[in-house]
Amino acid sequence: MDSKGNIFVANTKENAVYVYSSSLTRALIIEGLNRPKAVCADSRAYIYVSDSRNNAAKKYNKYGELLMQFTGTCTTALDKPAGICLDREGNLWIADEENDRIIKIGAPTVDDTFSRRILSLPRTAKTIKDAYAYPVPFKPSAGHTGINFRLYSNLNVVLRIYNIAGELVFEQTGITSGLYMWNAKNNWEEPVASGVYIYFLTDDTREKKIGKIIVIR
């Protein structure tokens, strides 16, 4: 909520941010996001959003027009940013979830430049149980070329994808890189139809991860 009583809601499931007036009338919708996790606004009516699955922190004006976005530093890109907030001095703080760090973007100076400070948090080792897929939903019309799987394992990972009827659609074994991209095609190199799919991951440790992905053509 801002000083004027406007309410800002990050709707993760609907991939949008809603702005309501003090009378609870919807005043603005910001779309084109992918799993936004948090939103805040400053005294000048600028809106800041942690666009989690697009790995970016975005700044909008009061009309919902994108002004700029921050995707990380020169050495490490944002990875599923979660929390975002402003302090009293106007500094923007971003919780960069998968990189286990907090980023501070300093309030604009006279020439409207920004300073950045990174606070690293103790890193917990991740395993295949922490794997996730993105972008979800997968939309070729939005320019998506494949679904990426962040695996957190290089131990001969096995990826299986099933349709909602439980039929095996795609399988890849022996993955030894931490990131794998599925091109949304079946084992016969045919594009899969729109729908909900279930993915199954395992590796040499026998740990497992099961998740859901959506294809919209």
Secondary structure, 3 states (H helix, E strand, C coil): CCCCCCEEEEECCCCEEEEECCCCCEEEEECCCCCEEEEEECCCCCEEEEEHHHCEEEEECCCCCEEEEECECCCCECCCEEEEEECCCCCEEEEEHHHCEEEEECCCCCCCCCCEEEEECCCCCCCHHHCEEECCCECHHHCCCCEEEECCCCCCEEEEEEECCCCEEEEEEEECCCEEEECCECCCCCECCCEEEEEEEECCCCCEEEEEEEECC
